Amino acid sequence: MAVIGRLSRAATVVDAALTETFTRHGIDASTFDVLASLVRQGAPYRLTPVELATQAMVTSSAVAQRLNRLESLGYVRRAANPADGRGKIVELTAEGKALLDRVLPEHLATERRLLERFTDEERVALADLLARLAD
């Protein structure tokens, strides 16, 4: 019970800190997740909706809702997938890239602040233990 209780409390602390960072930039965690997933691909920052769902570990309908919102805000655009005439490809716009470029440094600083009490070795061990729990 002590482990699960502490994991729950830690998740609450982390979520609150990240939410505060995202809110300052007018976004939420799901917006950050999509934009960051696209940037991680490298230029030209494209993924299929299925690939985005897999990376975000959410359903395809959740990705569709996120993409509808992000497209309406001008952060992504959907186009025909040249590799699959029936499918779509999601591409990060210049506005979406600029937003992520503003948010990412602060996001990383928030993560560093949350983990600064741990040594490098402890962070590696914690990541390994949490990976075992999540798999």
Backbone as a printed PyTorch tensor [residue, N CA C, xyz], in Angstrom:
tensor([[[  0.8200,  -1.1950,   0.0000],
         [  0.0000,   0.0000,   0.0000],
         [  0.8640,   1.2590,   0.0000]],

        [[  1.9770,   1.2090,   0.6960],
         [  2.8430,   2.3830,   0.7610],
         [  3.3930,   2.7370,  -0.6200]],

        [[  3.7550,   1.7180,  -1.4090],
         [  4.3130,   1.9750,  -2.7360],
         [  3.2450,   2.5830,  -3.6420]],

        [[  2.0900,   1.9800,  -3.6930],
         [  1.0290,   2.4780,  -4.5720],
         [  0.5780,   3.8630,  -4.1280]],

        [[  0.4540,   4.0660,  -2.8500],
         [  0.0800,   5.3790,  -2.3420],
         [  1.0780,   6.4550,  -2.7430]],

        [[  2.3470,   6.1390,  -2.6310],
         [  3.3850,   7.1140,  -3.0040],
         [  3.4230,   7.3330,  -4.5120]],

        [[  3.2120,   6.2870,  -5.2860],
         [  3.1380,   6.4600,  -6.7390],
         [  1.9820,   7.3830,  -7.1180]],

        [[  0.8610,   7.1920,  -6.4650],
         [ -0.3080,   8.0280,  -6.7270],
         [ -0.0260,   9.4820,  -6.3780]],

        [[  0.5780,   9.6940,  -5.2230],
         [  0.9100,  11.0630,  -4.7910],
         [  1.9420,  11.6750,  -5.7370]],

        [[  2.9480,  10.9100,  -6.1350],
         [  3.9660,  11.4120,  -7.0570],
         [  3.3350,  11.7960,  -8.3970]],

        [[  2.4160,  10.9830,  -8.8860],
         [  1.7420,  11.2900, -10.1460],
         [  0.9630,  12.5940, -10.0340]],

        [[  0.3320,  12.8180,  -8.9020],
         [ -0.4210,  14.0540,  -8.6790],
         [  0.5100,  15.2620,  -8.6900]],

        [[  1.6560,  15.1420,  -8.0200],
         [  2.6370,  16.2360,  -7.9710],
         [  3.1720,  16.5320,  -9.3710]],

        [[  3.5350,  15.4940, -10.1020],
         [  4.0700,  15.6640, -11.4540],
         [  3.0150,  16.2750, -12.3700]],

        [[  1.8090,  15.7370, -12.3490],
         [  0.7380,  16.2670, -13.2010],
         [  0.4650,  17.7390, -12.9110]],

        [[  0.4390,  18.1120, -11.6400],
         [  0.1720,  19.5060, -11.2780],
         [  1.2710,  20.4270, -11.7920]],

        [[  2.5240,  20.0100, -11.6510],
         [  3.6420,  20.8430, -12.1080],
         [  3.6250,  20.9900, -13.6270]],

        [[  3.3860,  19.8920, -14.3360],
         [  3.3530,  19.9550, -15.7950],
         [  2.1560,  20.7560, -16.2850]],

        [[  1.0160,  20.5850, -15.6360],
         [ -0.1770,  21.3400, -16.0070],
         [  0.0610,  22.8350, -15.8500]],

        [[  0.7360,  23.2210, -14.7810],
         [  1.0490,  24.6350, -14.5640],
         [  1.9050,  25.1790, -15.7060]],

        [[  2.8940,  24.4140, -16.1100],
         [  3.7540,  24.8200, -17.2270],
         [  2.9410,  24.9430, -18.5060]],

        [[  2.1480,  23.9390, -18.8260],
         [  1.3660,  23.9620, -20.0600],
         [  0.3590,  25.1090, -20.0550]],

        [[ -0.2880,  25.3370, -18.9300],
         [ -1.3020,  26.3790, -18.8240],
         [ -0.7130,  27.7590, -19.1230]],

        [[  0.5060,  27.9930, -18.6960],
         [  1.1590,  29.2790, -18.9860],
         [  1.2820,  29.5170, -20.4860]],

        [[  1.2640,  28.4450, -21.2560],
         [  1.3840,  28.5650, -22.7130],
         [  0.0530,  28.3290, -23.4240]],

        [[ -1.0210,  28.1980, -22.6630],
         [ -2.3490,  28.0520, -23.2510],
         [ -2.6240,  26.6980, -23.8590]],

        [[ -1.9220,  25.6630, -23.3810],
         [ -2.1530,  24.3200, -23.9100],
         [ -2.4040,  23.3510, -22.7630]],

        [[ -2.6670,  22.1060, -23.1080],
         [ -2.8020,  21.0450, -22.1160],
         [ -1.8340,  19.9160, -22.4600]],

        [[ -1.8270,  18.9000, -21.6300],
         [ -0.8820,  17.7890, -21.8120],
         [ -1.1020,  17.0660, -23.1320]],

        [[ -2.3430,  16.9060, -23.5440],
         [ -2.5910,  16.1810, -24.7930],
         [ -2.0840,  16.9680, -26.0050]],

        [[ -2.2010,  18.2770, -25.9630],
         [ -1.6600,  19.1070, -27.0440],
         [ -0.1470,  18.9600, -27.0990]],

        [[  0.5010,  19.0760, -25.9430],
         [  1.9490,  18.9190, -25.8810],
         [  2.3600,  17.5550, -26.4090]],

        [[  1.6390,  16.5200, -26.0260],
         [  1.9720,  15.1580, -26.4340],
         [  1.9730,  15.0120, -27.9540]],

        [[  0.9430,  15.5390, -28.6110],
         [  0.8650,  15.4310, -30.0740],
         [  1.9880,  16.2290, -30.7240]],

        [[  2.1800,  17.4770, -30.3000],
         [  3.2140,  18.3120, -30.9020],
         [  4.6000,  17.7070, -30.6970]],

        [[  4.8740,  17.2370, -29.4820],
         [  6.1810,  16.6400, -29.1880],
         [  6.3880,  15.3470, -29.9760]],

        [[  5.3350,  14.5520, -30.1320],
         [  5.4440,  13.3160, -30.9160],
         [  5.8310,  13.6260, -32.3570]],

        [[  5.2420,  14.6580, -32.9170],
         [  5.5670,  15.0300, -34.2950],
         [  7.0050,  15.5460, -34.4080]],

        [[  7.4260,  16.3630, -33.4650],
         [  8.7920,  16.9080, -33.5100],
         [  9.8320,  15.8080, -33.3460]],

        [[  9.5400,  14.8130, -32.5020],
         [ 10.4900,  13.7120, -32.2980],
         [ 10.7760,  12.9580, -33.5930]],

        [[  9.8980,  13.0630, -34.5690],
         [ 10.1040,  12.3670, -35.8400],
         [ 11.1530,  13.0500, -36.7000]],

        [[ 11.4600,  14.2930, -36.3780],
         [ 12.3670,  15.0710, -37.2150],
         [ 11.6210,  15.6210, -38.4160]],

        [[ 12.2490,  16.5800, -39.0770],
         [ 11.6200,  17.2090, -40.2430],
         [ 11.3060,  16.1340, -41.2730]],

        [[ 10.1720,  16.1830, -41.8850],
         [  9.1610,  17.2340, -41.9290],
         [  8.0590,  17.1100, -40.8630]],

        [[  8.3180,  16.4120, -39.7620],
         [  7.4070,  16.3410, -38.6100],
         [  6.0370,  15.7730, -38.9990]],

        [[  6.0420,  14.5270, -39.4510],
         [  4.8140,  13.8830, -39.9230],
         [  4.6460,  12.5100, -39.2870]],

        [[  3.3870,  12.1650, -39.0080],
         [  2.9970,  10.8270, -38.5670],
         [  1.5850,  10.5580, -39.0550]],

        [[  1.2410,   9.2890, -39.1210],
         [ -0.1530,   8.9490, -39.3890],
         [ -0.9260,   9.0450, -38.0690]],

        [[ -2.2340,   9.1790, -38.1340],
         [ -3.0250,   9.1760, -36.9040],
         [ -2.8410,   7.8860, -36.0940]],

        [[ -2.6910,   6.7630, -36.7680],
         [ -2.4660,   5.4930, -36.0650],
         [ -1.1400,   5.5290, -35.3120]],

        [[ -0.1090,   6.0540, -35.9440],
         [  1.1900,   6.1660, -35.2690],
         [  1.1030,   7.1010, -34.0620]],

        [[  0.3670,   8.1900, -34.1930],
         [  0.1750,   9.1010, -33.0530],
         [ -0.5580,   8.4030, -31.9140]],

        [[ -1.5860,   7.6320, -32.2470],
         [ -2.3330,   6.9020, -31.2140],
         [ -1.4350,   5.9120, -30.4930]],

        [[ -0.5920,   5.2350, -31.2440],
         [  0.3270,   4.2650, -30.6520],
         [  1.3100,   4.9600, -29.7180]],

        [[  1.8890,   6.0560, -30.1680],
         [  2.8600,   6.7640, -29.3380],
         [  2.2210,   7.3510, -28.0820]],

        [[  0.9960,   7.8590, -28.2100],
         [  0.3210,   8.4770, -27.0690],
         [ -0.4010,   7.4530, -26.1990]],

        [[ -0.4580,   6.2150, -26.6690],
         [ -1.1560,   5.1460, -25.9560],
         [ -2.6130,   5.5180, -25.6660]],

        [[ -3.2780,   6.0460, -26.7090],
         [ -4.6940,   6.3910, -26.6140],
         [ -5.4180,   5.7820, -27.8130]],

        [[ -6.7300,   5.8310, -27.7720],
         [ -7.5290,   5.2730, -28.8590],
         [ -7.4790,   6.1760, -30.0860]],

        [[ -7.8260,   5.5950, -31.2230],
         [ -7.8400,   6.3890, -32.4520],
         [ -8.8930,   7.4950, -32.3760]],

        [[-10.0030,   7.2580, -31.6780],
         [-11.0100,   8.3170, -31.5470],
         [-10.4900,   9.4580, -30.6760]],

        [[ -9.6830,   9.1590, -29.6480],
         [ -9.0860,  10.2170, -28.8340],
         [ -8.1130,  11.0460, -29.6740]],

        [[ -7.3320,  10.3780, -30.5260],
         [ -6.4120,  11.1020, -31.4040],
         [ -7.1950,  11.9670, -32.3750]],

        [[ -8.2710,  11.4430, -32.9280],
         [ -9.0790,  12.2200, -33.8670],
         [ -9.6080,  13.4940, -33.2130]],

        [[-10.0680,  13.3890, -31.9820],
         [-10.5530,  14.5770, -31.2650],
         [ -9.4320,  15.5790, -31.0520]],

        [[ -8.2580,  15.0850, -30.6490],
         [ -7.1130,  15.9750, -30.4510],
         [ -6.7360,  16.6610, -31.7600]],

        [[ -6.7080,  15.8920, -32.8440],
         [ -6.3070,  16.4610, -34.1310],
         [ -7.3160,  17.4770, -34.6350]],

        [[ -8.5990,  17.2220, -34.4250],
         [ -9.6200,  18.2000, -34.8210],
         [ -9.3630,  19.5380, -34.1350]],

        [[ -9.0880,  19.4790, -32.8400],
         [ -8.8510,  20.6960, -32.0670],
         [ -7.5680,  21.3800, -32.5180]],

        [[ -6.4900,  20.6040, -32.6560],
         [ -5.2040,  21.1840, -33.0330],
         [ -5.2060,  21.7360, -34.4570]],

        [[ -5.9520,  21.0830, -35.3250],
         [ -6.0560,  21.5920, -36.6910],
         [ -6.8300,  22.9150, -36.7040]],

        [[ -7.8810,  23.0020, -35.8980],
         [ -8.6590,  24.2530, -35.8370],
         [ -7.8340,  25.4020, -35.2670]],

        [[ -6.8450,  25.0810, -34.4320],
         [ -5.9640,  26.1040, -33.8600],
         [ -4.7790,  26.4340, -34.7770]],

        [[ -4.6200,  25.6460, -35.8470],
         [ -3.5480,  25.8980, -36.7960],
         [ -2.2110,  25.2750, -36.4360]],

        [[ -2.1990,  24.3230, -35.4860],
         [ -0.9480,  23.7040, -35.0480],
         [ -0.5600,  22.4780, -35.8720]],

        [[ -1.5390,  21.8220, -36.4890],
         [ -1.2800,  20.6830, -37.3650],
         [ -2.1790,  20.7990, -38.5820]],

        [[ -1.8120,  20.0500, -39.6120],
         [ -2.6910,  19.9260, -40.7770],
         [ -2.7040,  18.4590, -41.1810]],

        [[ -3.8280,  18.0460, -41.7310],
         [ -3.9560,  16.6790, -42.2310],
         [ -3.9960,  16.7240, -43.7440]],

        [[ -3.3120,  15.7760, -44.3400],
         [ -3.2730,  15.6800, -45.8010],
         [ -3.3660,  14.2110, -46.1840]],

        [[ -3.5940,  13.9740, -47.4530],
         [ -3.6250,  12.6000, -47.9490],
         [ -2.2520,  11.9710, -47.7490]],

        [[ -2.2720,  10.7060, -47.3490],
         [ -1.0290,   9.9680, -47.1400],
         [ -0.5750,   9.4180, -48.4880]],

        [[  0.5800,   9.8480, -48.9890],
         [  1.0310,   9.3670, -50.2940],
         [  1.3020,   7.8660, -50.3170]],

        [[  1.5410,   7.2760, -49.1630],
         [  1.8010,   5.8360, -49.0940],
         [  0.5140,   5.0230, -48.9890]],

        [[ -0.6110,   5.7030, -48.7200],
         [ -1.8990,   5.0220, -48.5430],
         [ -2.9870,   5.9900, -48.9860]],

        [[ -3.4940,   5.7840, -50.1760],
         [ -4.4710,   6.7080, -50.7570],
         [ -5.7050,   6.9480, -49.9120]],

        [[ -6.0470,   6.0030, -49.0350],
         [ -7.2330,   6.1670, -48.1860],
         [ -6.8940,   6.8290, -46.8630]],

        [[ -5.6360,   6.8080, -46.4710],
         [ -5.2380,   7.3080, -45.1640],
         [ -4.8260,   8.7630, -45.1790]],

        [[ -4.5880,   9.2630, -43.9800],
         [ -4.1480,  10.6470, -43.7880],
         [ -2.7710,  10.6620, -43.1420]],

        [[ -2.1140,  11.7810, -43.3060],
         [ -0.8520,  12.0420, -42.6330],
         [ -1.0440,  13.3490, -41.8640]],

        [[ -0.4920,  13.4050, -40.6730],
         [ -0.5940,  14.6070, -39.8410],
         [  0.7650,  15.2850, -39.8750]],

        [[  0.7470,  16.5730, -40.1420],
         [  1.9930,  17.3350, -40.2450],
         [  1.9230,  18.5440, -39.3170]],

        [[  3.0090,  18.7930, -38.6330],
         [  3.1370,  19.9490, -37.7690],
         [  3.2510,  21.2050, -38.6260]],

        [[  2.5110,  22.2490, -38.2750],
         [  2.6150,  23.5240, -38.9890],
         [  3.7400,  24.3540, -38.3700]],

        [[  4.0850,  25.4300, -39.0310],
         [  5.0940,  26.3490, -38.4820],
         [  4.6130,  26.9090, -37.1400]],

        [[  3.3200,  27.1810, -37.0130],
         [  2.7690,  27.6890, -35.7580],
         [  2.8900,  26.6530, -34.6420]],

        [[  2.6170,  25.3880, -34.9710],
         [  2.7390,  24.3160, -33.9900],
         [  4.1780,  24.1200, -33.5600]],

        [[  5.1100,  24.2000, -34.4920],
         [  6.5370,  24.0570, -34.1730],
         [  6.9990,  25.2190, -33.3030]],

        [[  6.5740,  26.4310, -33.6240],
         [  6.9550,  27.6040, -32.8300],
         [  6.4220,  27.4910, -31.4020]],

        [[  5.1900,  26.9980, -31.2590],
         [  4.6150,  26.8130, -29.9260],
         [  5.4350,  25.8040, -29.1300]],

        [[  5.7420,  24.6730, -29.7400],
         [  6.5240,  23.6660, -29.0230],
         [  7.9070,  24.2070, -28.6770]],

        [[  8.5020,  24.9790, -29.5660],
         [  9.8130,  25.5670, -29.2830],
         [  9.7620,  26.4970, -28.0700]],

        [[  8.6190,  27.1330, -27.8330],
         [  8.4620,  27.9940, -26.6480],
         [  8.2170,  27.1790, -25.3900]],

        [[  7.4280,  26.1120, -25.5030],
         [  7.0280,  25.3240, -24.3320],
         [  8.1240,  24.3650, -23.8690]],

        [[  8.8080,  23.7410, -24.8030],
         [  9.7340,  22.6570, -24.4710],
         [ 10.8100,  23.0340, -23.4520]],

        [[ 11.4880,  24.1660, -23.5880],
         [ 12.5140,  24.4790, -22.5720],
         [ 11.9410,  24.5750, -21.1560]],

        [[ 10.7780,  25.1780, -21.0260],
         [ 10.1610,  25.2830, -19.6990],
         [  9.7010,  23.9140, -19.1950]],

        [[  9.1710,  23.0980, -20.0990],
         [  8.7520,  21.7430, -19.7340],
         [  9.9410,  20.9410, -19.2060]],

        [[ 11.0540,  21.0070, -19.9100],
         [ 12.2490,  20.2760, -19.4770],
         [ 12.7760,  20.8180, -18.1500]],

        [[ 12.6930,  22.1220, -17.9550],
         [ 13.1130,  22.7190, -16.6760],
         [ 12.2170,  22.2300, -15.5430]],

        [[ 10.9320,  22.0980, -15.8020],
         [  9.9990,  21.5780, -14.7950],
         [ 10.3640,  20.1390, -14.4440]],

        [[ 10.6350,  19.3230, -15.4570],
         [ 11.0390,  17.9390, -15.2020],
         [ 12.3330,  17.8870, -14.3860]],

        [[ 13.3110,  18.7160, -14.7600],
         [ 14.5750,  18.7420, -14.0070],
         [ 14.3330,  19.1340, -12.5510]],

        [[ 13.4840,  20.1350, -12.3380],
         [ 13.1840,  20.5770, -10.9770],
         [ 12.5310,  19.4550, -10.1690]],

        [[ 11.6330,  18.7270, -10.7780],
         [ 10.9520,  17.6380, -10.0830],
         [ 11.9180,  16.5170,  -9.6890]],

        [[ 12.9500,  16.3200, -10.4800],
         [ 13.8650,  15.1960, -10.2590],
         [ 15.2070,  15.5950,  -9.6670]],

        [[ 15.3830,  16.8670,  -9.3400],
         [ 16.6940,  17.3350,  -8.8900],
         [ 17.1510,  16.7210,  -7.5710]],

        [[ 16.2440,  16.1900,  -6.7800],
         [ 16.6260,  15.5780,  -5.5010],
         [ 17.2820,  14.2110,  -5.6670]],

        [[ 17.2400,  13.6790,  -6.9000],
         [ 17.8250,  12.3680,  -7.1760],
         [ 19.1630,  12.5130,  -7.8790]],

        [[ 20.0710,  11.5960,  -7.6000],
         [ 21.3220,  11.5340,  -8.3530],
         [ 21.0280,  10.9500,  -9.7380]],

        [[ 22.0070,  11.0510, -10.6220],
         [ 21.8470,  10.4510, -11.9510],
         [ 21.5650,   8.9570, -11.8440]],

        [[ 22.2840,   8.2840, -10.9510],
         [ 22.1080,   6.8420, -10.7810],
         [ 20.7040,   6.5290, -10.2370]],

        [[ 20.2270,   7.3400,  -9.3260],
         [ 18.8860,   7.1150,  -8.7790],
         [ 17.8080,   7.3340,  -9.8380]],

        [[ 18.0050,   8.3300, -10.7120],
         [ 17.0290,   8.5700, -11.7830],
         [ 16.9810,   7.3760, -12.7320]],

        [[ 18.1450,   6.8240, -13.0680],
         [ 18.1940,   5.6450, -13.9400],
         [ 17.4910,   4.4720, -13.2710]],

        [[ 17.7840,   4.2510, -11.9860],
         [ 17.1590,   3.1430, -11.2520],
         [ 15.6480,   3.3430, -11.1620]],

        [[ 15.2160,   4.5610, -10.8800],
         [ 13.7830,   4.8430, -10.7860],
         [ 13.0950,   4.6060, -12.1260]],

        [[ 13.7070,   5.0670, -13.1990],
         [ 13.1330,   4.8550, -14.5280],
         [ 13.0160,   3.3650, -14.8430]],

        [[ 14.0500,   2.6060, -14.4790],
         [ 14.0280,   1.1560, -14.7180],
         [ 12.9280,   0.4840, -13.9000]],

        [[ 12.8030,   0.8520, -12.6360],
         [ 11.7680,   0.2560, -11.7830],
         [ 10.3690,   0.6010, -12.2850]],

        [[ 10.1610,   1.8500, -12.6690],
         [  8.8420,   2.2390, -13.1580],
         [  8.5230,   1.5680, -14.4840]],

        [[  9.5340,   1.3830, -15.3190],
         [  9.3190,   0.6700, -16.5920],
         [  8.8730,  -0.7560, -16.3270]],

        [[  9.4810,  -1.4060, -15.3440],
         [  9.0860,  -2.7800, -15.0070],
         [  7.6530,  -2.8130, -14.5060]],

        [[  7.2570,  -1.8150, -13.7500],
         [  5.8840,  -1.7660, -13.2320],
         [  4.8840,  -1.5330, -14.3580]],

        [[  5.2470,  -0.6740, -15.3070],
         [  4.3220,  -0.2930, -16.3720],
         [  4.2290,  -1.3240, -17.4920]],

        [[  5.2090,  -2.1990, -17.5930],
         [  5.1900,  -3.1950, -18.6850],
         [  4.4320,  -4.4450, -18.3130]]])
